[in-house]
Amino acid sequence: MKQFCIGLFFLFSLQAFAQEASTPLVSLEAFQERLKEASGKIQSIEADFRQDKYLDVFAETIVSKGRFAYRKEEKIRLEYTDPLAYLMVINGSQLKILSDGKTNIVSLGTNPMMQEMKTLIAASMIGDLGSLSAGYTTHFSENASSYIARIEPKSAATRQYIREITITFSKTDMSVTTLRLAEAGEDYTEYHFTNRRYNTINSDELFAIP
């Protein structure tokens, strides 16, 4: 199970996301209100992404590109197109992986840890921090252009796979611009999201399993 969890985070799993110096939030209440309002309007998201995966053992960064899609509730699609074709879809309690022409479907519903991780990743990718449980500590800061949230799992079991998640929000529209997952040791994964489109997906066709 540990290897499966690590593999899932490798698949899910943005250079430092905010180059400007950051300071504590001027008003946490104002940030939370803006975030709640923005999240409440989102029914679906489509975006292009670049994934930077740093592996300390090789001292190198592996860059991948693809398309991201999300639709309420609990539907996520990551379609890698470069350098290799790879597809991962989560729909409720099921995970589908398509690689090298082979499809593998896994049930997440019977594993509380996997369910928690799925919720954490989904909340991070769309910036819905209100959906997180009390099992996380969150630190907030800001700079001239962004709000920054650092999320630390309290559970030792969760920290085996993910030490910290950092989400950067654009102050312009509260969209998630980068997502960084700090994993074991010095390994990390960063997603940079561009060309975001909201509320454009009107069916579950992209998230079919099978």
Secondary structure, 3 states (H helix, E strand, C coil): CHHHHHHHHHHHCCCCCCCCCCEECCCHHHHHHHHHHHHHCCCEEEEEEEEEEEECCCCEEEEEEEEEEEECCCEEEEEEEECCCEEEEEECCEEEEEECCEEEEEECCCCHHHHHHHHHHHHHHHCCHHHCCCCEEEEEEECCCEEEEEEEECCHHHHCCCCEEEEEEECCCCCEEEEEEECCCCCEEEEEEEEEEECCCCCCHHHCCC
